[in-house]
Amino acid sequence: MIADNEIDLAATRALLLTACHELDDGGRASKSSSIAKTFAAEALHRVVDRATQMCGGLGVSTDLPVAKIAREIRPFRIYDGPSQVHRWSLAKRAVRTIAGDHR
Ligand SMILES: Cc1cc2nc3c(=O)[nH]c(=O)nc-3n(C[C@H](O)[C@H](O)[C@H](O)COP(=O)(O)OP(=O)(O)OC[C@H]3O[C@@H](n4cnc5c(N)ncnc54)[C@H](O)[C@@H]3O)c2cc1C
């Protein structure tokens, strides 16, 4: 579980850097920011959920900060566009690209 957390965190950092590089280069980063936002929100949820599981009962108690972090992480998949909306936007762009419209 610790290794899986490391993998999720490393992948999140890599996707964020891709979007940041595009923005630094003056691009809109619409696709890469949607990918990074959706992946990060869901990866952080998985990371906190594994941390909760590894801590057992303590993980859901107020003795550790894990339950508080889990509660604070949950809205990530809703604000700045729910995951479903980013997926809709990514799918629309992908279908347009396949159809030859590169807007
Ligand atoms: C902690 C927190 C902080 C926030 N901060 C800000 C802020 O600073 N500024 C700001 O402007 N807003 C902020 N918001 C609002 C946030 O951006 C909205 O909650 C978010 O855009 C979702 O809109 P909604 O709540 O109206 O949900 P709805 O749009 O009603 O969506 C509800 C659910 O329906 C599903 N859904 C919606 N659209 C689709 C679709 N096209 N396809 C499939 N499923 C879909 C998703 O599962 C979604 O979670 C914040 C929200 C929270 C929880």
The ligand as a MOL file (V3000), in Angstrom:
LIG
                    3D

  0  0  0     0  0            999 V3000
M  V30 BEGIN CTAB
M  V30 COUNTS 53 58 0 0 0
M  V30 BEGIN ATOM
M  V30 1 C -15.0590 22.8160 -0.6800 0
M  V30 2 C -15.5550 23.5000 -1.9340 0
M  V30 3 C -14.9660 24.6880 -2.3410 0
M  V30 4 C -15.4300 25.3510 -3.4530 0
M  V30 5 N -14.8130 26.5050 -3.8290 0
M  V30 6 C -15.2730 27.1960 -4.8730 0
M  V30 7 C -14.6620 28.4420 -5.2620 0
M  V30 8 O -13.7310 28.9070 -4.6230 0
M  V30 9 N -15.1500 29.1000 -6.3150 0
M  V30 10 C -16.2020 28.6220 -7.0520 0
M  V30 11 O -16.5950 29.2580 -8.0270 0
M  V30 12 N -16.7830 27.4460 -6.7140 0
M  V30 13 C -16.3590 26.7240 -5.6630 0
M  V30 14 N -16.9600 25.5470 -5.3050 0
M  V30 15 C -18.0970 25.0800 -6.1140 0
M  V30 16 C -17.6510 23.9540 -7.0380 0
M  V30 17 O -16.8890 24.4380 -8.1230 0
M  V30 18 C -18.9190 23.2210 -7.5080 0
M  V30 19 O -19.4110 22.5120 -6.3730 0
M  V30 20 C -18.6050 22.2670 -8.6520 0
M  V30 21 O -18.3560 22.9740 -9.8620 0
M  V30 22 C -19.7670 21.3000 -8.8990 0
M  V30 23 O -20.9460 22.0150 -9.1180 0
M  V30 24 P -22.2530 21.6770 -8.2640 0
M  V30 25 O -21.8870 21.5760 -6.8260 0
M  V30 26 O -23.2920 22.6170 -8.7160 0
M  V30 27 O -22.6210 20.1930 -8.7340 0
M  V30 28 P -23.4320 19.7890 -10.0210 0
M  V30 29 O -22.9610 20.5620 -11.2030 0
M  V30 30 O -24.8760 19.7680 -9.6700 0
M  V30 31 O -22.8980 18.2930 -10.1860 0
M  V30 32 C -23.2490 17.2880 -9.2270 0
M  V30 33 C -22.6430 15.9930 -9.7010 0
M  V30 34 O -23.2580 15.6140 -10.9300 0
M  V30 35 C -22.3170 14.9770 -11.7730 0
M  V30 36 N -22.2210 15.7260 -13.0410 0
M  V30 37 C -22.3250 17.0590 -13.2310 0
M  V30 38 N -22.1780 17.3810 -14.5240 0
M  V30 39 C -22.0040 16.1980 -15.1700 0
M  V30 40 C -21.7700 15.8560 -16.5350 0
M  V30 41 N -21.7290 16.7850 -17.5220 0
M  V30 42 N -21.5800 14.5430 -16.8300 0
M  V30 43 C -21.6590 13.5950 -15.8640 0
M  V30 44 N -21.8550 13.8670 -14.5660 0
M  V30 45 C -22.0110 15.1500 -14.2210 0
M  V30 46 C -20.9980 14.9560 -11.0330 0
M  V30 47 O -20.8370 13.7320 -10.3570 0
M  V30 48 C -21.1570 16.0630 -10.0300 0
M  V30 49 O -20.3350 15.8570 -8.8880 0
M  V30 50 C -16.5140 24.8350 -4.2000 0
M  V30 51 C -17.0940 23.6160 -3.8160 0
M  V30 52 C -16.6470 22.9510 -2.6880 0
M  V30 53 C -17.2930 21.6370 -2.2840 0
M  V30 END ATOM
M  V30 BEGIN BOND
M  V30 1 1 1 2
M  V30 2 1 2 3
M  V30 3 2 2 52
M  V30 4 2 3 4
M  V30 5 1 4 5
M  V30 6 1 4 50
M  V30 7 2 5 6
M  V30 8 1 6 7
M  V30 9 1 6 13
M  V30 10 2 7 8
M  V30 11 1 7 9
M  V30 12 1 9 10
M  V30 13 2 10 11
M  V30 14 1 10 12
M  V30 15 2 12 13
M  V30 16 1 13 14
M  V30 17 1 14 15
M  V30 18 1 14 50
M  V30 19 1 15 16
M  V30 20 1 16 17
M  V30 21 1 16 18
M  V30 22 1 18 19
M  V30 23 1 18 20
M  V30 24 1 20 21
M  V30 25 1 20 22
M  V30 26 1 22 23
M  V30 27 1 23 24
M  V30 28 2 24 25
M  V30 29 1 24 26
M  V30 30 1 24 27
M  V30 31 1 27 28
M  V30 32 2 28 29
M  V30 33 1 28 30
M  V30 34 1 28 31
M  V30 35 1 31 32
M  V30 36 1 32 33
M  V30 37 1 33 34
M  V30 38 1 33 48
M  V30 39 1 34 35
M  V30 40 1 35 36
M  V30 41 1 35 46
M  V30 42 1 36 37
M  V30 43 1 36 45
M  V30 44 2 37 38
M  V30 45 1 38 39
M  V30 46 1 39 40
M  V30 47 2 39 45
M  V30 48 1 40 41
M  V30 49 2 40 42
M  V30 50 1 42 43
M  V30 51 2 43 44
M  V30 52 1 44 45
M  V30 53 1 46 47
M  V30 54 1 46 48
M  V30 55 1 48 49
M  V30 56 2 50 51
M  V30 57 1 51 52
M  V30 58 1 52 53
M  V30 END BOND
M  V30 END CTAB
M  END
